[in-house]
Structure formats: structure tokens, C-alpha cells
């Protein structure tokens, strides 16, 4: 499952080989992209729960967003250099 930060980087990740061959995007990520950052903090918990329920990892460039999500596999996606 790709996190919002990773979806935003699609097409320009620093190392595309770190991304899974097959991936999914949660409805929460779609809502975040539509509604903006106002819902981001609460939504992260929903994304983590959905990923746990689906037994899929989260790919994100914001590891801190998922700290404390016990049992959740989180993979780091490097941000582009400025």
C-alpha cells in the first residue's frame, strides 16, 4: 500500500526499485489528495489500520507518521534531493 507521500512522488522517486511491482492506494490516501492536509493526521491512523487489515506494507517518505503503529511494516521511500 502506497502512502500519500509516495503517491505524490510517483514518476520521480529517487530509486523506483524500492517500490513494489504491484501496489494499492487506500481510499484515505485518495481523500487526502482530494481534501488536502487538513485531514492528514487523523487519516494516517486510518491508513495504518487499513494496511494492517489488508496485511500489506506502507511505502512512505514520512516514517514518523507511522511511528508506534505496532505490527505495521513501513518501508522508507527516499525524497528527491532539493
Backbone bond lengths (Angstrom), bond angles and torsions (degrees), N, CA, C in turn:
res aa  C-N    CA-C-N  psi(-1)  N-CA   C-N-CA  omega(-1)  CA-C   N-CA-C  phi
1 X - - - 1.440 - - 1.525 107.97 -
2 X 1.316 115.97 128.48 1.457 120.90 -179.65 1.527 110.29 -90.98
3 X 1.323 116.24 131.81 1.451 122.90 176.47 1.532 108.70 -76.97
4 X 1.322 115.31 161.85 1.461 121.38 -179.77 1.525 112.12 -53.46
5 X 1.321 116.95 -43.80 1.468 119.91 -178.35 1.524 111.49 -60.99
6 X 1.328 116.64 -33.92 1.461 120.38 179.36 1.524 111.06 -75.96
7 X 1.325 117.39 -39.37 1.465 120.58 177.78 1.523 109.68 -60.97
8 X 1.335 116.45 -39.61 1.464 120.19 178.58 1.528 110.73 -61.41
9 X 1.339 116.99 -33.41 1.461 121.47 -178.55 1.533 114.25 -86.32
10 X 1.329 117.98 -6.09 1.468 119.59 -177.49 1.518 110.63 -54.05
11 X 1.304 115.89 136.96 1.450 121.28 -177.37 1.514 113.46 91.52
12 X 1.348 115.78 -10.50 1.463 118.63 179.49 1.523 113.53 -149.79
13 X 1.347 119.13 33.35 1.469 118.46 176.43 1.527 109.75 -71.04
14 X 1.327 116.30 153.73 1.458 119.68 -178.90 1.530 111.01 -69.15
15 X 1.330 117.91 -28.80 1.464 121.31 177.86 1.526 109.44 -142.94
16 X 1.332 117.82 90.10 1.463 120.84 -176.47 1.528 113.83 -61.55
17 X 1.321 118.28 -17.84 1.467 121.08 -179.93 1.524 111.68 -71.58
18 X 1.336 118.32 -12.36 1.459 121.69 176.40 1.526 112.24 -78.56
19 X 1.325 116.28 -15.40 1.461 120.57 -179.64 1.528 110.40 -86.41
20 X 1.342 116.27 151.44 1.463 118.92 179.17 1.527 111.24 -71.07
21 X 1.322 116.42 154.12 1.460 121.18 177.14 1.522 110.27 -65.12
22 X 1.321 116.37 -45.91 1.461 122.37 176.49 1.517 107.88 -110.38
23 X 1.319 117.52 135.19 1.456 119.85 -179.03 1.521 110.57 -145.29
24 X 1.318 114.21 164.88 1.457 121.67 176.69 1.524 108.40 -132.00
25 X 1.318 115.34 161.61 1.457 122.49 177.02 1.522 106.31 -125.95
26 X 1.327 116.55 133.87 1.467 120.20 -178.89 1.523 111.18 -76.15
27 X 1.312 114.83 159.32 1.464 120.51 174.85 1.528 110.07 -62.24
28 X 1.329 116.68 -31.39 1.462 120.67 178.78 1.525 110.37 -64.92
29 X 1.341 116.69 -43.05 1.463 120.01 177.56 1.528 109.90 -61.04
30 X 1.314 117.40 -42.97 1.471 120.07 177.57 1.523 110.82 -61.05
31 X 1.335 116.96 -39.99 1.467 120.75 178.18 1.524 110.61 -65.93
32 X 1.344 116.69 -41.35 1.469 119.66 178.28 1.517 110.78 -60.66
33 X 1.324 115.87 -42.57 1.458 119.20 -179.37 1.523 110.78 -67.13
34 X 1.325 117.07 -30.23 1.462 121.03 178.93 1.527 112.61 -82.07
35 X 1.331 116.13 -43.59 1.469 121.06 -173.52 1.519 113.77 -90.77
36 X 1.316 117.50 -21.00 1.447 119.98 179.69 1.516 113.54 91.77
37 X 1.316 116.60 -171.37 1.467 122.13 -171.69 1.526 115.38 -70.69
38 X 1.330 119.30 -9.16 1.453 120.70 -179.29 1.531 112.64 -58.27
39 X 1.325 118.15 -29.44 1.462 121.50 -175.89 1.526 112.95 -105.25
40 X 1.310 117.92 1.82 1.470 121.35 -170.46 1.517 114.17 -58.75
41 X 1.318 120.83 -46.85 1.467 121.70 -174.30 1.518 112.52 -63.95
42 X 1.290 118.35 -48.69 1.463 121.48 179.78 1.523 109.72 -67.99
43 X 1.296 116.66 -38.38 1.457 121.35 -176.86 1.525 112.32 -64.72
44 X 1.336 118.08 -32.13 1.470 120.31 -178.82 1.525 110.97 -58.61
45 X 1.317 116.51 -39.74 1.461 119.54 178.51 1.525 110.21 -64.91
46 X 1.321 116.93 -39.57 1.473 120.40 178.30 1.527 110.97 -65.12
47 X 1.330 116.55 -40.94 1.472 120.49 178.31 1.526 109.83 -62.27
48 X 1.339 116.81 -45.00 1.465 120.82 179.43 1.524 110.74 -60.56
49 X 1.313 117.05 -44.18 1.468 120.35 179.54 1.522 111.58 -63.83
50 X 1.332 116.46 -40.59 1.463 119.84 179.41 1.522 110.23 -65.79
51 X 1.326 117.39 -41.76 1.467 120.90 178.78 1.523 110.38 -63.25
52 X 1.328 117.05 -41.58 1.461 120.29 177.31 1.522 110.85 -63.02
53 X 1.322 116.85 -42.76 1.465 121.08 -179.96 1.520 111.65 -63.60
54 X 1.328 115.99 -35.94 1.463 120.94 -179.56 1.525 112.41 -87.77
55 X 1.337 116.20 -6.46 1.460 122.92 -178.43 1.530 111.49 56.26
56 X 1.341 115.20 48.73 1.465 121.63 177.58 1.523 108.92 -127.22
57 X 1.335 117.68 151.26 1.469 120.22 178.29 1.524 112.02 -78.31
58 X 1.316 115.40 160.10 1.466 122.79 173.73 1.532 107.20 -101.32
59 X 1.309 117.70 130.38 1.464 123.21 174.74 1.513 106.59 -105.40
60 X 1.339 117.45 118.24 1.459 121.34 -174.10 1.521 111.71 -147.61
61 X 1.309 115.80 155.62 1.465 120.21 171.75 1.528 109.76 -98.65
62 X 1.321 116.70 1.01 1.468 122.40 -179.77 1.524 109.93 -119.54
63 X 1.332 117.17 74.03 1.466 121.65 -177.54 1.527 112.23 -56.84
64 X 1.317 117.78 -35.88 1.456 121.80 -178.43 1.517 113.79 -60.26
65 X 1.331 116.78 -26.04 1.462 120.27 179.17 1.523 112.09 -62.81
66 X 1.332 116.54 -23.39 1.462 119.93 -174.14 1.523 112.90 -116.41
67 X 1.352 117.23 12.54 1.465 120.38 175.97 1.523 109.25 -60.97
68 X 1.315 115.89 138.05 1.453 120.34 178.33 1.517 114.17 85.33
69 X 1.318 118.05 -0.24 1.464 121.43 177.17 1.529 107.54 -84.44
70 X 1.305 115.33 86.45 1.462 121.88 -174.29 1.528 111.81 -59.96
71 X 1.324 115.44 131.69 1.456 121.72 177.37 1.512 114.24 84.73
72 X 1.327 117.62 -5.53 1.457 121.65 -178.47 1.518 110.00 -87.26
73 X 1.318 116.71 128.90 1.465 121.17 175.35 1.524 107.99 -86.34
74 X 1.326 115.80 120.81 1.460 121.53 -178.25 1.518 108.83 -120.51
75 X 1.330 116.50 125.99 1.460 122.45 -179.58 1.530 109.29 -111.20
76 X 1.328 115.37 133.24 1.461 121.68 -178.82 1.524 110.79 -78.91
77 X 1.342 115.96 129.87 1.453 122.74 173.04 1.532 105.61 -112.22
78 X 1.346 117.91 113.35 1.465 120.31 -176.73 1.537 111.71 -62.47
79 X 1.328 115.86 142.11 1.458 121.52 174.97 1.516 108.74 -80.99
80 X 1.303 115.28 157.28 1.462 120.24 176.44 1.517 109.68 -68.80
81 X 1.301 116.20 145.07 1.463 120.51 175.17 1.519 108.68 -68.46
82 X 1.322 116.20 140.98 1.475 120.41 -179.07 1.496 111.47 -74.76
